Every structure is written in C-alpha cells, then in structure tokens.
Amino acid sequence: MEFGEGEGKVPLDNIAKRAEAYKQKERGTYKMIKEYIEVKYGFKVHTAYIAEVKRSLGLPMYDAPNAVEELKQPRKHPTAEKVEAIKDALKHYEEM
C-alpha cells in the first residue's frame, strides 16, 4: 500500500482524519473542573463535592491515595447551585 496523492494511493489527510476520530478525549481532572467552575460561575467547589456528584451519577471513581476509612468531621453536602455547576463542568469535559 502506498500513501500520497494519485491513483492507487491512500491520501494522508484521510488517515489523519480517521486518527483524529479515534483519539482519546481529554478527561477533566478535579483541578480542571474546579478551575472551570471558578471562571464560569465565580465560586469555588471542594473536591469532595465533585466526588459526591460523580458518585451520585454513577460515574467512574478512581482510587484516591489519601483516602481515609473514617472521616474526622461529618461530610458536608454541596448546595443545589454547586451540584448544577459541577454537572455543567462534567458535561463540558464530556464525562456524562
């Protein structure tokens, strides 16, 4: 098989287009999600809130190296406004 232009050859731009279609999409990290929310909505969210929303939506969670068995303080829950902002950020990064 030959690549290039002309009869019987496979055009290189076709290969590039197909490769782009299979390229893995960038996943939004917690840091990226927090920054997106702060810029768009003007407030900060805690990573625990992001994790809680992801868990409630059944999205994949990854092992946290600093996770603890028992919390020192009771877990606080995000407000409805923060939940919606987190969902928006997850949609922006195509995680839901």
C-alpha positions as a Markdown table, in Angstrom:
| # | Residue | x | y | z |
|---|---|---|---|---|
| 1 | Met | 0.0 | 0.0 | 0.0 |
| 2 | Glu | 1.3 | 3.4 | -0.9 |
| 3 | Phe | 0.5 | 6.7 | 0.7 |
| 4 | Gly | 0.2 | 10.0 | -1.0 |
| 5 | Glu | -1.7 | 11.6 | -3.9 |
| 6 | Gly | -2.6 | 9.8 | -7.1 |
| 7 | Glu | -4.3 | 6.7 | -8.4 |
| 8 | Gly | -4.0 | 3.6 | -6.2 |
| 9 | Lys | -2.5 | 5.6 | -3.3 |
| 10 | Val | -4.1 | 6.3 | 0.1 |
| 11 | Pro | -4.3 | 10.1 | 0.8 |
| 12 | Leu | -2.5 | 11.1 | 4.0 |
| 13 | Asp | -5.2 | 13.5 | 5.1 |
| 14 | Asn | -7.7 | 10.7 | 5.2 |
| 15 | Ile | -5.5 | 8.8 | 7.6 |
| 16 | Ala | -5.1 | 11.9 | 9.8 |
| 17 | Lys | -8.9 | 12.4 | 9.9 |
| 18 | Arg | -9.5 | 8.8 | 10.9 |
| 19 | Ala | -6.8 | 9.0 | 13.6 |
| 20 | Glu | -8.4 | 12.2 | 15.0 |
| 21 | Ala | -11.7 | 10.4 | 15.2 |
| 22 | Tyr | -10.2 | 7.7 | 17.4 |
| 23 | Lys | -8.1 | 10.0 | 19.5 |
| 24 | Gln | -9.0 | 9.7 | 23.2 |
| 25 | Lys | -10.8 | 12.7 | 24.6 |
| 26 | Glu | -9.1 | 14.7 | 27.4 |
| 27 | Arg | -10.6 | 13.8 | 30.7 |
| 28 | Gly | -11.3 | 16.7 | 33.1 |
| 29 | Thr | -9.3 | 16.4 | 36.3 |
| 30 | Tyr | -10.7 | 17.6 | 39.5 |
| 31 | Lys | -8.3 | 20.6 | 39.2 |
| 32 | Met | -9.7 | 21.4 | 35.7 |
| 33 | Ile | -13.3 | 21.0 | 36.9 |
| 34 | Lys | -12.6 | 23.4 | 39.9 |
| 35 | Glu | -11.0 | 26.0 | 37.6 |
| 36 | Tyr | -13.8 | 25.8 | 35.0 |
| 37 | Ile | -16.4 | 26.4 | 37.8 |
| 38 | Glu | -14.5 | 29.2 | 39.3 |
| 39 | Val | -14.1 | 31.0 | 36.0 |
| 40 | Lys | -17.7 | 30.4 | 34.7 |
| 41 | Tyr | -19.6 | 30.7 | 38.0 |
| 42 | Gly | -17.3 | 32.8 | 40.2 |
| 43 | Phe | -17.2 | 30.4 | 43.2 |
| 44 | Lys | -15.1 | 27.5 | 44.4 |
| 45 | Val | -16.1 | 23.9 | 45.0 |
| 46 | His | -14.3 | 21.3 | 47.1 |
| 47 | Thr | -13.0 | 18.1 | 45.5 |
| 48 | Ala | -15.3 | 16.2 | 47.9 |
| 49 | Tyr | -18.3 | 17.9 | 46.3 |
| 50 | Ile | -17.1 | 16.8 | 42.9 |
| 51 | Ala | -16.6 | 13.3 | 44.1 |
| 52 | Glu | -20.1 | 13.2 | 45.7 |
| 53 | Val | -21.8 | 14.4 | 42.5 |
| 54 | Lys | -19.8 | 11.9 | 40.4 |
| 55 | Arg | -20.7 | 9.1 | 42.8 |
| 56 | Ser | -24.4 | 10.1 | 42.7 |
| 57 | Leu | -24.4 | 10.0 | 38.9 |
| 58 | Gly | -22.7 | 6.6 | 38.9 |
| 59 | Leu | -19.6 | 7.9 | 37.1 |
| 60 | Pro | -16.4 | 6.0 | 37.4 |
| 61 | Met | -14.3 | 6.9 | 40.5 |
| 62 | Tyr | -10.6 | 6.3 | 40.8 |
| 63 | Asp | -8.7 | 5.2 | 43.9 |
| 64 | Ala | -7.6 | 8.2 | 46.0 |
| 65 | Pro | -4.2 | 7.6 | 47.5 |
| 66 | Asn | -5.0 | 9.7 | 50.5 |
| 67 | Ala | -8.5 | 8.3 | 51.2 |
| 68 | Val | -9.3 | 7.5 | 54.8 |
| 69 | Glu | -11.6 | 4.9 | 56.3 |
| 70 | Glu | -13.3 | 7.3 | 58.8 |
| 71 | Leu | -13.9 | 11.0 | 58.4 |
| 72 | Lys | -12.7 | 13.4 | 61.1 |
| 73 | Gln | -15.8 | 15.6 | 60.6 |
| 74 | Pro | -19.2 | 14.8 | 59.2 |
| 75 | Arg | -19.4 | 15.2 | 55.4 |
| 76 | Lys | -20.9 | 18.4 | 54.2 |
| 77 | His | -23.1 | 18.3 | 51.1 |
| 78 | Pro | -22.9 | 20.7 | 48.1 |
| 79 | Thr | -25.7 | 23.2 | 47.6 |
| 80 | Ala | -28.0 | 22.7 | 44.6 |
| 81 | Glu | -26.2 | 25.6 | 42.8 |
| 82 | Lys | -22.9 | 23.8 | 43.2 |
| 83 | Val | -24.3 | 20.5 | 42.1 |
| 84 | Glu | -25.6 | 22.1 | 38.9 |
| 85 | Ala | -22.2 | 23.8 | 38.3 |
| 86 | Ile | -20.4 | 20.5 | 38.8 |
| 87 | Lys | -22.8 | 18.7 | 36.4 |
| 88 | Asp | -22.1 | 21.5 | 33.9 |
| 89 | Ala | -18.4 | 21.1 | 34.2 |
| 90 | Leu | -18.7 | 17.3 | 33.8 |
| 91 | Lys | -20.7 | 17.8 | 30.6 |
| 92 | His | -18.1 | 20.3 | 29.4 |
| 93 | Tyr | -15.4 | 17.6 | 29.8 |
| 94 | Glu | -17.8 | 15.0 | 28.3 |
| 95 | Glu | -17.8 | 12.8 | 31.4 |
| 96 | Met | -21.6 | 12.5 | 31.5 |
